[in-house]
């Protein structure tokens, strides 16, 4: 998948394409249905598939105080979209100036002129452009005048629940990793780098990897059964998110105890996949009580991970960046 961004979005990139447009935060199962349909339409018509998104998320620019914590980083989102075989990801640089672009101009200057759009697929009730003035009817009128066709897909869900990014955020914030996984179609994942911490776990006999992450959305404080990908290998682990109240911590940290693993991994990249929450963070009377609790956490983790859904693990690959 090729990524086009910056001023390149205004270049004449394609003579013909099938397009979809959205924020696609989380790339959940609802988004997956759109990308699968986009790819099929692309193959049927024999022209490239294009996903158009915005970077940063529009609310980060227009209403930063009420902007959501993002489920995925741009790199994660790109990698997940690439898995569907999409040919191009166009990341439109979003600014206050761009937000004033009329919906008609956005369609004609970028989607039609630059991308050669012949067909567009949108999700149910999608709106775009200045003041969200653009909608299905807008595209219908422009399509009749400019020679492209369109369709909107119905809401995607199951058991009466419509898949959405907001539902994923709510589930992750509540520590309900099973609910998040059902909507995402995979385990919730954060990426980061192993950094030096207080090394409290090491003194207890459970050395942990302290993680710095660019991911905004973290599960609620607690202990989780996780899988971690380190140096290309998946490893079982138990993860603690919180301030470590037993030792008077004041900073929220992410620490993963990797089971059956040894090695120096400071400054290495790591991905953590949250499978199930074990318990909330607790303050223990002393180090011995905490050590016993960690031992129970490890035992519980092994039981949970024995039933791991391996199809929910997504290897951490990155698509090629070819335009900036």
Residue, then its C-alpha position, 0 to 999 in steps of 0.5 A: x500500500x502506498x501512502x500519499x500525504x502532504x501537498x502530494x494529495x493535490x497532484x494528479x495521482x491517479x486517472x481512475x480509482x474507487x474511493x472510500x473516506x473516513x477517519x477509520x480510527x481503530x479499523x474495527x469490524x465495521x471499517x473492515x466491511x467497508x474495506x473488503x467491499x472497496x477491494x472487491x469493487x476495485x477488482x471488479x472495475x480493474x482500477x486502484x482502491x483508495x482509502x482517504x482519511x485525515x491526519x490529525x483527527x479533525x476534532x484534534x484541530x477543531x475541538x481539542x478539549x473534546x477530541x476523543x483518545x484515539x484507538x490507533x496511531x496513524x502507523x497502526x491504522x495504516x498497517x491495519x488498512x494495508x492488510x485489506x490489500x488497499x492500493x493507496x492510503x491518502x492522508x489529508x493534512x487537516x487544519x483549520x484552514x482546510x476545515x473551511x473547504x466546501x464539500x463540493x470543492x473537496x470532492x472536485x479538487x481532491x477526490x475527482x481531480x487528483x484521484x480520478x474517482x470513478x466510484x465512492x463508497x461511504x458508511x451509513x450517514x457519513x458527512x464531510x466538508x465544511x460544517x459537515x455539509x457534504x452527504x450522500x445527496x451531495x455526492x449523488x448530485x456531483x456524481x451525476x455531473x462529474x461522472x462517478x457513481x456511489x453507494x453507502x453501506x448499511x450499519x455493520x454490527x451483531x446482536x443488535x450492536x452497531x460497531x463503532x469507534x466510540x464503543x471500542x473506546x468505552x470498552x477499553x476505558x472500562x477494561x472490558x477487553x473481550x467487548x473491545x476484541x469483539x468489535x475490533x476483530x482482534x485484541x486491543x494493541x498498544x505499541x511502544x519502546x521498552x524504557x528504564x523504570x523503577x525496577x521494583x518488579x526485578x527486586x520481587x523476582x518478576x522483572x518487568x518491561x516498562x513501556x513508553x507508548x505513543x498510543x493515547x487510549x489505555x485500558x483502565x488501571x489494573x492487571x491484564x493477561x497479555x501477549x507481547x511481540x518482541x523482536x518478531x516473537x510473540x511472548x505470554x505476559x502479565x501487564x500492570x497499568x497504574x501508579x503502583x500504590x504499594x510502593x508509593x508511586x505517583x506516575x501511571x506506568x505500563x509494565x509487562x512481566x514477560x513469561x518464559x523470556x530472558x534478554x536485554x530489550x531496553x530501547x527495543x520496540x514492543x507491541x502489547x495485546x490485551x486479552x483479559x483483565x485479571x483484577x484492579x490495581x490494589x495497595x498491598x500491606x508489604x512487598x511479600x503480599x504483592x509478590x504473592x499476588x503477582x504469582x497468582x496473576x501469573x498463574x491466572x494468565x497462563x490459564x487464560x492464554x491457554x485459550x488464546x484466539x490466535x486469529x486475534x493477534x495481528x503481527x506488527x508490520x508497517x506499510x511503505x511510506x512512498x509520498x510525503 
